[in-house]
Amino acid sequence: MTFDIAMTGFVALYIFMLAGFAGWVIIGNVPAILHTPLMSGSNFVHGIVVVGGLFALFNASTPLEQGVGFFAVLLGAGNAAGGYAVTDRMLAMFKTSDAKPAHPHGHGHGRVHHLKKV
C-alpha cells in the first residue's frame, strides 16, 4: 500500500494562506516593543528560503522553473542581508556615542598604579 500525495495549485494556495494567517495571528499577539528584536532574530528563516530556492534551482528542468529558483535565491539572499543590516543598525542604537576613558585623567588604561611614600 503506497500513499501518493500530489501538491496541486489549490493545495499549495491553501497551505500558503494557512501559513500567512498563522503568522498574522502569532505576530499580532506579540507586544509592540518586541517586534524589532523578534524579526531581526528570525533572519535564519531567510536562510531556509535561500536553501529552498537553491533546491528549486538545482532541480529545475524548464526555463520557467530556473527563473523562479533564481529569483527565490536572489530575493531570499537580499532579504537575509537586509535583515542583518537592520539588526546591526538596531544594535548600534544601544551603543553610547560619548565613550569615556577608563582612567579619570584620560590616560587610556583602567588601572592606576600609586607609589607609596616611605
KEMAR-756218 format. One line per 3 residues: their letters; for each residue z, y, x of N, C-alpha, C, O. Coordinates in nm, 4 decimals, padded with zeros to 6 digits. Atoms other than C-alpha are relative to their C-alpha. Layout:
BEGIN
a	Z Y X Z Y X Z Y X Z Y X | ...
END
This chain:
BEGIN
mtf	00.0000 -00.1165 00.0839 00.0000 00.0000 00.0000 00.0000 00.1241 00.0894 00.0893 00.1402 00.1726 | 00.0092 -00.1219 -00.0797 -00.1056 00.3313 00.1532 00.0058 00.1214 -00.0927 -00.0338 00.1163 -00.2091 | -00.0078 -00.1262 00.0731 -00.0423 00.6850 00.0428 -00.0955 00.0985 00.0650 -00.0787 00.1335 00.1818
dia	00.0928 -00.1011 -00.0487 -00.3270 00.9279 00.0845 00.0316 00.1317 -00.0707 00.0252 00.1415 -00.1933 | -00.0311 -00.1316 00.0552 -00.2308 01.2902 00.0375 -00.1103 00.0951 00.0437 -00.1306 00.1167 00.1631 | 00.1069 -00.0943 -00.0299 -00.5177 01.5349 00.0167 00.0499 00.1409 -00.0290 00.1073 00.1669 -00.1347
mtg	-00.0406 -00.1391 00.0161 -00.4494 01.9046 00.0656 -00.1190 00.0756 -00.0583 -00.2115 00.1135 00.0135 | 00.1057 -00.0759 00.0650 -00.6702 02.0769 -00.1862 00.0345 00.1485 00.0074 00.1460 00.1851 00.0444 | -00.0229 -00.1444 -00.0012 -00.7063 02.4525 -00.2120 00.1111 00.0418 -00.0944 00.1882 00.1326 -00.0634
fva	-00.1042 -00.0337 00.0963 -00.4822 02.4621 -00.5178 00.1375 -00.0351 00.0538 00.2318 00.0423 00.0373 | -00.1285 00.0407 -00.0570 -00.2032 02.2703 -00.3427 00.0386 00.0937 00.1146 00.1550 00.1322 00.1258 | -00.0278 -00.0922 -00.1099 -00.2315 02.4928 -00.0342 00.0436 00.1364 -00.0534 00.1365 00.1965 00.0004
lyi	-00.0379 -00.1272 00.0610 -00.2153 02.8056 -00.2529 00.1401 -00.0091 -00.0602 00.2187 00.0850 -00.0489 | -00.1320 00.0200 00.0582 00.0880 02.6649 -00.4344 00.1081 00.0012 00.1086 00.2126 00.0638 00.0910 | -00.0966 00.0028 -00.1104 00.2684 02.5954 -00.1048 00.0160 00.1395 00.0590 00.1274 00.1810 00.0908
fml	-00.0064 -00.1357 -00.0532 00.1808 02.9429 00.0223 00.0817 00.0907 -00.0914 00.1656 00.1671 -00.0438 | -00.0733 -00.0831 00.0946 00.3120 03.1090 -00.2943 00.1485 -00.0385 -00.0030 00.2349 00.0487 -00.0122 | -00.1386 00.0452 -00.0015 00.6283 02.8972 -00.2881 00.0724 00.0484 00.1254 00.1872 00.0921 00.1180
agf	-00.0600 -00.0483 -00.1251 00.6944 02.9863 00.0761 00.0214 00.1510 -00.0053 00.1249 00.2007 00.0390 | -00.0154 -00.1448 00.0129 00.6339 03.3552 00.0040 00.1159 00.0378 -00.0907 00.1932 00.1280 -00.0586 | -00.1099 -00.0281 00.0923 00.8721 03.3529 -00.2914 00.1342 -00.0349 00.0627 00.2306 00.0405 00.0487
agw	-00.1256 00.0390 -00.0649 01.1391 03.1655 -00.0950 00.0386 00.1015 00.1072 00.1558 00.1374 00.1188 | -00.0282 -00.1025 -00.1009 01.1099 03.4156 00.1909 00.0463 00.1301 -00.0622 00.1376 00.1947 -00.0107 | -00.0383 -00.1226 00.0687 01.1320 03.7078 -00.0510 00.1433 -00.0097 -00.0521 00.2196 00.0863 -00.0411
vii	-00.1361 00.0182 00.0521 01.4482 03.5659 -00.2111 00.1016 -00.0004 00.1134 00.2073 00.0617 00.1022 | -00.0943 00.0096 -00.1119 01.6131 03.4869 00.1226 00.0189 00.1356 00.0660 00.1323 00.1780 00.0885 | -00.0100 -00.1303 -00.0667 01.5330 03.8214 00.2867 00.0595 00.1035 -00.0948 00.1294 00.1947 -00.0505
gnv	-00.0553 -00.0948 00.0967 01.6212 04.0069 -00.0337 00.1510 -00.0067 -00.0099 00.2139 00.0910 -00.0508 | -00.1453 00.0144 00.0059 01.9771 03.8743 -00.0136 00.0703 00.0337 00.1312 00.1925 00.0219 00.1407 | -00.0589 -00.0383 -00.1281 02.0306 03.9878 00.3461 00.0351 00.1485 -00.0069 -00.0463 00.2281 -00.0536
pai	-00.0344 -00.1425 00.0001 02.2198 04.3181 00.3848 -00.0980 00.0810 00.0847 -00.1525 00.0307 00.1829 | 00.1001 -00.0841 -00.0671 02.0000 04.6081 00.4980 00.0304 00.0196 00.1475 -00.0618 00.0339 00.2278 | -00.0348 -00.0228 -00.1404 02.1918 04.6515 00.8231 -00.0411 -00.1170 00.0892 -00.0526 -00.1009 00.2107
lht	00.0371 00.1173 -00.0792 02.0915 04.3003 00.9328 -00.1502 -00.0266 00.0034 -00.1936 -00.1203 00.0705 | 00.1434 00.0281 00.0055 01.7176 04.3251 00.8605 -00.0661 00.0058 00.1369 -00.1391 -00.0862 00.1737 | 00.0673 -00.0139 -00.1295 01.6084 04.4514 01.2032 00.0424 -00.1084 00.0982 -00.0446 -00.1698 00.1600
plm	-00.0355 00.1095 -00.0917 01.8166 04.2066 01.4110 -00.0518 -00.1355 -00.0475 -00.0910 -00.2192 00.0339 | 00.0482 00.1274 00.0519 01.7165 03.9223 01.1814 -00.1490 -00.0166 00.0274 -00.1927 -00.1227 00.0720 | 00.1445 00.0098 -00.0187 01.3460 03.9992 01.2012 -00.0368 -00.0042 00.1487 -00.1295 -00.0753 00.1873
sgs	00.0319 00.0052 -00.1422 01.3491 04.0653 01.5754 00.0438 -00.1324 00.0607 -00.0152 -00.1782 00.1586 | -00.0440 00.1296 -00.0501 01.5377 03.7425 01.6302 -00.0874 -00.1146 -00.0453 -00.0753 -00.2258 00.0061 | 00.0850 00.1078 00.0509 01.2779 03.5450 01.4391 -00.1394 00.0024 00.0623 -00.2347 -00.0474 00.0025
nfv	00.1304 -00.0045 -00.0657 00.9957 03.6086 01.6853 -00.0512 -00.1386 00.0368 -00.1714 -00.1570 00.0561 | 00.0441 00.1355 -00.0326 00.9883 03.2388 01.7644 -00.0912 -00.0558 -00.1089 -00.1725 -00.1442 -00.0820 | 00.0863 00.0464 00.1092 00.8233 03.1870 01.4243 -00.1457 00.0327 00.0322 -00.2358 -00.0447 -00.0001
hgi	00.1367 -00.0371 -00.0349 00.5186 03.3702 01.5543 -00.0549 -00.0906 00.1090 -00.1759 -00.1120 00.1173 | 00.0438 00.0998 -00.0972 00.5075 03.1270 01.8433 -00.0480 -00.1265 -00.0688 -00.1429 -00.1903 -00.0234 | 00.0444 00.1159 00.0774 00.4800 02.8487 01.5884 -00.1362 00.0280 -00.0627 -00.2202 -00.0615 -00.0713
vvv	00.1303 -00.0386 00.0552 00.1915 03.0387 01.4267 -00.1080 -00.0139 00.1072 -00.2183 -00.0606 00.0789 | 00.0971 00.0123 -00.1100 00.0180 03.0528 01.7659 -00.0305 -00.1470 00.0268 -00.1463 -00.1832 00.0476 | 00.0220 00.1436 -00.0221 00.0676 02.6776 01.8147 -00.0863 -00.0581 -00.1124 -00.1772 -00.1369 -00.0864
ggl	00.0820 00.0459 00.1122 -00.0722 02.6124 01.4652 -00.1431 00.0481 00.0104 -00.2363 -00.0263 -00.0202 | 00.1350 -00.0530 -00.0200 -00.3687 02.8383 01.5391 -00.0741 -00.0721 00.1107 -00.1938 -00.0984 00.0993 | 00.0626 00.0778 -00.1078 -00.4339 02.6563 01.8653 -00.0391 -00.1386 -00.0490 -00.1456 -00.1896 -00.0142
fal	00.0323 00.1311 00.0569 -00.4197 02.3264 01.6793 -00.1261 00.0089 -00.0863 -00.2146 -00.0763 -00.0778 | 00.1185 -00.0181 00.0847 -00.6710 02.4579 01.4251 -00.1242 00.0276 00.0845 -00.2330 -00.0215 00.0541 | 00.1135 -00.0333 -00.0859 -00.8918 02.5967 01.7005 -00.0507 -00.1216 00.0771 -00.1715 -00.1423 00.0881
fna	00.0411 00.1165 -00.0783 -00.8924 02.2789 01.9089 -00.0599 -00.1106 -00.0861 -00.1393 -00.1907 -00.0368 | 00.0530 00.1021 00.0897 -00.9689 02.0606 01.6069 -00.1122 00.0518 -00.0883 -00.1527 -00.0157 -00.1829 | 00.1061 -00.0595 00.0815 -01.2374 02.2902 01.4666 -00.1326 -00.0677 00.0301 -00.1647 -00.0975 00.1452
stp	00.1304 00.0626 -00.0180 -01.5760 02.1366 01.4093 -00.1141 00.0906 -00.0463 -00.2297 00.0644 -00.0129 | 00.1033 -00.0931 00.0466 -01.7648 02.4236 01.2424 00.0322 00.1391 00.0544 00.1464 00.1663 00.0912 | -00.0257 -00.1374 -00.0459 -01.8057 02.7869 01.3477 00.1013 00.0748 -00.0882 00.1759 00.1587 -00.0378
leq	-00.0974 -00.0642 00.0874 -01.6033 02.8971 01.0429 00.1424 -00.0423 00.0381 00.2325 00.0413 00.0449 | -00.1319 00.0486 -00.0411 -01.3096 02.6780 01.1466 00.0390 00.0566 00.1357 00.1556 00.0890 00.1581 | -00.0282 -00.0598 -00.1300 -01.3393 02.8067 01.5032 00.0399 00.1465 -00.0140 00.1300 00.1938 00.0553
gvg	-00.0340 -00.1401 00.0239 -01.3323 03.1645 01.3761 00.1388 00.0163 -00.0594 00.2140 00.1051 -00.0193 | -00.1333 -00.0054 00.0611 -01.0260 03.1005 01.1599 00.1065 -00.0322 00.1045 00.2097 00.0347 00.1102 | -00.0950 00.0351 -00.1053 -00.8484 02.9321 01.4519 00.0149 00.1109 00.1023 00.1258 00.1397 00.1472
ffa	-00.0040 -00.1098 -00.0966 -00.9411 03.2158 01.6884 00.0821 00.1165 -00.0548 00.1677 00.1709 00.0151 | -00.0736 -00.1120 00.0580 -00.8113 03.4824 01.4513 00.1469 -00.0348 -00.0225 00.2327 00.0531 -00.0136 | -00.1401 00.0408 00.0136 -00.4936 03.2801 01.3861 00.0736 00.0155 00.1323 00.1864 00.0647 00.1356
vll	-00.0616 -00.0154 -00.1318 -00.4223 03.2690 01.7596 00.0119 00.1475 00.0359 00.1157 00.1911 00.0857 | 00.0005 -00.1424 -00.0331 -00.5155 03.6351 01.8038 00.1089 00.0751 -00.0768 00.1865 00.1498 -00.0171 | -00.0982 -00.0715 00.0811 -00.3022 03.7624 01.5153 00.1422 -00.0493 00.0268 00.2354 00.0311 00.0292
gag	-00.1331 00.0523 -00.0305 -00.0089 03.5318 01.5925 00.0517 00.0517 00.1332 00.1685 00.0890 00.1441 | -00.0419 -00.0499 -00.1311 -00.0016 03.6359 01.9585 00.0290 00.1501 -00.0064 00.1260 00.1970 00.0531 | -00.0259 -00.1436 00.0156 -00.0293 04.0039 01.8656 00.1285 00.0277 -00.0740 00.2019 00.1201 -00.0392
naa	-00.1228 -00.0168 00.0766 00.2497 03.9698 01.6136 00.1225 -00.0354 00.0840 00.2250 00.0323 00.0758 | -00.1120 00.0377 -00.0868 00.4744 03.7922 01.8641 00.0249 00.1075 00.1054 00.1397 00.1449 00.1297 | -00.0162 -00.1044 -00.1011 00.4093 04.0539 02.1331 00.0568 00.1273 -00.0622 00.1433 00.1920 -00.0030
ggy	-00.0537 -00.1178 00.0682 00.4720 04.3350 01.8850 00.1453 -00.0183 -00.0378 00.2238 00.0762 -00.0297 | -00.1393 00.0271 00.0331 00.7939 04.1695 01.7728 00.0918 00.0143 00.1194 00.2022 00.0675 00.1079 | -00.0824 -00.0157 -00.1196 00.9222 04.1516 02.1270 00.0061 00.1454 00.0445 00.1088 00.1885 00.0971
avt	-00.0026 -00.1429 -00.0334 00.8244 04.5165 02.1856 00.0988 00.0737 -00.0905 00.1728 00.1605 -00.0441 | -00.0948 -00.0624 00.0926 01.0191 04.6183 01.8747 00.1427 -00.0379 00.0372 00.2328 00.0458 00.0313 | -00.1334 00.0433 -00.0422 01.3160 04.4121 01.9922 00.0451 00.0769 00.1231 00.1611 00.1170 00.1325
drm	-00.0331 -00.0750 -00.1208 01.3035 04.5849 02.3301 00.0379 00.1439 -00.0347 00.1348 00.1975 00.0191 | -00.0327 -00.1372 00.0425 01.2979 04.9282 02.1636 00.1331 00.0043 -00.0730 00.2107 00.0982 -00.0555 | -00.1246 00.0033 00.0738 01.5826 04.8275 01.9346 00.1184 -00.0133 00.0960 00.2201 00.0538 00.0789
lam	-00.1076 00.0169 -00.0967 01.7957 04.7118 02.2271 00.0178 00.1238 00.0868 00.1288 00.1522 00.1316 | -00.0088 -00.1235 -00.0782 01.7145 05.0330 02.4164 00.0804 00.1066 -00.0742 00.1376 00.1951 -00.0106 | -00.0775 -00.0975 00.0762 01.8778 05.2306 02.1344 00.1491 -00.0151 00.0264 00.2244 00.0805 00.0079
fkt	-00.1418 00.0221 -00.0231 02.2127 05.0764 02.2265 00.0429 00.0342 00.1422 00.1619 00.0282 00.1731 | -00.0346 -00.0382 -00.1365 02.1974 05.1840 02.5911 00.0355 00.1479 00.0031 -00.0232 00.2282 -00.0693 | -00.0369 -00.1404 -00.0124 02.3657 05.5074 02.6905 -00.0956 00.0694 00.0947 -00.1367 00.0121 00.1956
sda	00.0951 -00.0724 -00.0828 02.1400 05.7713 02.8361 00.0693 00.0751 00.1131 00.0072 00.0994 00.2167 | -00.0715 -00.0710 -00.1056 02.4066 05.9545 03.0383 00.0947 -00.0961 00.0705 00.2134 -00.1035 00.0389 | -00.0788 00.0982 -00.0739 02.5256 05.6877 03.2776 00.0915 00.0734 00.0968 00.0448 00.1517 00.1796
kpa	-00.0965 -00.0637 -00.0873 02.8438 05.7996 03.4516 00.0202 -00.0874 00.1227 00.0161 -00.2100 00.1125 | -00.0252 00.0822 -00.1191 02.9108 05.6912 03.8092 00.1325 -00.0730 -00.0136 00.2247 -00.0253 -00.0799 | -00.1208 00.0817 00.0084 03.1723 05.4211 03.8503 00.1167 00.0672 00.0719 00.2318 00.0503 00.0316
hph	-00.1035 -00.0690 -00.0761 03.3647 05.6318 04.1021 00.0125 00.1421 -00.0529 -00.0890 00.2072 -00.0774 | -00.0148 -00.1335 00.0582 03.5142 05.9572 03.9726 -00.0593 00.1108 00.0853 -00.0944 00.2160 00.0319 | 00.0581 -00.1034 -00.0865 03.3846 06.1518 04.2750 -00.1493 -00.0180 00.0204 -00.2114 00.0588 00.0939
ghg	00.1441 00.0189 -00.0040 03.0342 06.0171 04.2371 -00.0519 -00.0687 00.1233 -00.1687 -00.0515 00.1581 | 00.0466 00.0686 -00.1209 03.0190 05.8015 04.5496 -00.0852 -00.1219 -00.0307 -00.1521 -00.1735 00.0589 | 00.0885 00.1079 00.0386 02.8456 05.5247 04.3584 00.0576 -00.1387 00.0125 -00.0073 -00.2358 -00.0265
hgr	-00.0592 00.1337 -00.0055 03.0839 05.2397 04.4303 00.1261 00.0002 -00.0845 00.1903 00.1036 -00.1032 | -00.1082 00.0098 00.0965 03.3519 05.1146 04.1996 00.1395 -00.0044 00.0609 00.2362 00.0308 -00.0066 | -00.1329 00.0132 -00.0602 03.6375 05.0549 04.4456 00.0287 00.1183 00.0896 -00.0594 00.1682 00.1596
vhh	-00.0430 -00.1100 -00.0845 03.8324 05.3271 04.6166 00.1004 -00.0570 00.1011 00.1963 -00.1244 00.0636 | -00.0904 00.0477 -00.1051 04.0000 05.2500 04.9479 00.0826 00.1187 00.0479 00.0284 00.2157 00.1009 | -00.0907 -00.1064 -00.0453 04.3035 05.4671 05.0225 00.0759 -00.0507 00.1219 00.1211 -00.1650 00.1274
lkk	-00.0790 00.0348 -00.1187 04.4703 05.4694 05.3585 00.1408 00.0547 -00.0193 00.1597 00.1703 -00.0570 | -00.1389 -00.0435 00.0119 04.8470 05.4834 05.3535 00.0417 00.0725 00.1288 00.0117 00.0283 00.2397 | -00.0516 -00.0715 -00.1163 05.0089 05.7379 05.5807 00.1299 -00.0662 00.0439 00.2172 -00.0959 -00.0377
v	-00.1200 00.0660 -00.0515 05.2694 05.5838 05.8041 00.0946 00.0995 00.0585 00.2015 00.0621 00.1068
END
